[in-house]
């Protein structure tokens, strides 16, 4: 953990929704309630962390006023779109949780969920590539690359947190 500043780790963990798969929930109402609660929790966490993440990115990039005027609108656009990807990821996790909790994971369902997860990863990577291309036009290469690194590290920590909470398919 010496390479990842404590601030980054704290930001990433506060972004990660607590989506433990709760075994023992019964019925469709419980899963709908859990999905709605997880979605609301995610929106609340995103709102709370937005300011802290922005401050962290600002500290890492040390933008000039000119760079900042071009960068921050692109940053906000990217962050807004990340929310859509987070919602898609949440839906996949909730679908998995419903099947896991029901003890009814079928091969076809597992394959479908895996394909959805892979599609999400591809879409998110394409989105990051487009954002990086735009950011590269307003920032020097080193700062654009540093921003890519900051986002990648934060997303990696969030994904690690998710992965640690989700049991293997059975």
N, C-alpha and C positions, 0 to 999 in steps of 0.2 A: 504494500500500500504506500510505499515511500514515493512512488512516481505519481500518484494521484493525490492532489491536494485534498485535505480534509473537507474544505468547503465544497469541492466538486462532489465528493461522496455524499455529503449531507444534502445537497441539492437533489442529486439523483435519487436518493432514498425517499425524499419527500415527494418527488414526482410519482414514484411507483405506487400505484394503488394497491391496497392490501387485498389481494384477490385469492386468498387461500380457498382451496376447494373444500367446502364443508361437507363431510360425509354425514349421512343421516338425515338430510333434508328430504322431505317427502312431498310429492305432488307438484303440479304445474304452478300453483299459486306461490309456493316457496321459491321456485326457480325464477319466476317473473319478479317477485319481490327482491330476490338476490341480485338479479340483473339490473333492475332499476336502481337499487341501492349502490351497486358497484359503479354504474354509470354516473350517478349523482356525485359519488365520492371522487371519481376521476375528474369531473368538471371542477369540483371544489379544490382539489389538489393542484390542478393546472392553474387555476386562478391565483391561489396562494403562492405558488412557486414562481410565477411569471416574473415578478419583480426581482426576486433573488437570482434567478437564472440570468436575467438581463444584466444585472450588476456584475455577476461572475464573468459573463462573456465580455462585457465592457472592460473589466480589469485585465482579462487575458489578452485582448486585442490592442488596448491602448490606442484607440483611434484618434486621428486628428479631426478637427471640426468638419473639414471637407469630406473625409472618409466616412465619418459618422452620418452625415446628411444623406449619403448614398446607401450606406449599409443598413441602417435601422429599419427603413421601410421594407427592405428585402427580408430582413430577419423576422419582422412581424408577420409578413406574408408566409414565410416558411413555418413559423410557430403555429400560425392559424391552421395551416394544412396538416401539421403534425397531429393536431387534435382529431382530425378525420381518421388518420391512421390508427391513433390510439383507440378510437371507437370501434374500428374494424377488429383490432386485436382483442379488445374486450369481448366483442360478440363471439369470436372464435373460442376464447377461453370459457365464456359462459356456456356455449354449446358443448364444449368438451366436459365441463363440470357437470352439466345435466346428465350426460350419458355416463360419465364416471360414477356419479352418485347413484344412478339407477342400476349400476352394475351391468349395463346392457351395451357395451361397446362392441359393435359389429365391425367386421373388416371393411365393409363399404363405407360406413360412417367414419371410421378412422382414416381411411384413404381420402375421403372428401375433406375432412378437417385439415389433414396434412397438406392437401393441394391448396386449400384456402390460405393456410399459413405461408406456404411458399410463394403464392401469388402476392400476398401482402408484402413479403420481404422484397420481391422484385419491384413492386410498385413504389415502395418506400425508397429503395435504392435509386430508382429513376428520378424520383422527386428530389432527392438530395443532390443528384448529379445536375439537374436543371438549376437548382438553387445555387450550387457551387459555380456554375457557369455564369449566372447573373452576378453573384458576389465577386467573382474574379474580374468583372468589368469595372467594379468600383473600388476594389481594394488591391494593394500590391499582392503578388503571389504568395509571399510568406504569411501575410495576415489572413488571406483567404484559406490557405492550407491549415493555418492554426485554428480558424473557426471550424473547419471540417473536423479537425481532431477533437476540439472541445465537444462538438455535437456527438461525434462517434463515442467518446468516452462516457458522456452522460447517458446516451442511449444504451450502451453496453452495460452500465451499472443497473439501469432500469430493467433491462432484459434478464440480467443475472438474478435480480430480486424476484422477477416473475418466475423464472425457471426453478428457483429454489423452492417455490411454494406449490408448484404443480407436479403431482405424481405422474409416473409413467403410465401409459395406457395399459389396460389389462383386459 
